[in-house]
Every structure is written in structure tokens, then in C-alpha cells.
Amino acid sequence: MRDNKAVTAMHERITIEADKRDGKPCIRGMRITVNDVLGWLAHGMTEQEILEEHPGIEKDDFAAVYAFAADMTDAAYSRR
């Protein structure tokens, strides 16, 4: 999916900026990527632990990460 404006319009908490983290999807303009959060969760961190270690992240950001990941997965595999 290359239309970053369409992607971020659907996911207001997810930003994509070419000069930040190599254009990877980030949370609200921070340098924390969707993949960072998913990786922390996959390695056993809880949402609460992430919130405590990264005070810029808000509880509502997790829902945005999950929705963004689900939409990207659906887009990647729905064309096969």
C-alpha cells in the first residue's frame, strides 16, 4: 500500500513521515513505530509495561496499532 495519505486518514493515530524512522508507520508522530509496539507485545510485554516504559504512548494507541496491523495484513493477503 503506497498511498500514505489514505492509510493515515483511516488511522488518525498512525503517522507516516518519510524523514522519520525511514517512513515506517509511527504512533502520533513519535519515533515509536507500529512494529516496535507489536514486537514488544510479541516478546511478552504487557500494554501496562509499555505504557510505563514509554510515557508518550497512550492506552488508545494500542487499538490503533492493532487496527493498522489488521488492515495492512488484510490488504497484503486479500489480493492473492
Sequence and secondary structure as in RCSB ss.txt:
>XXXX:A:sequence
MRDNKAVTAMHERITIEADKRDGKPCIRGMRITVNDVLGWLAHGMTEQEILEEHPGIEKDDFAAVYAFAADMTDA
AYSRR
>XXXX:A:secstr
   HHHHHHH TTEE  TTSGGG  EETTSS BHHHHHHHHHTT  HHHHHHH TT  HHHHHHHHHHHHHHHHH
HHTT 
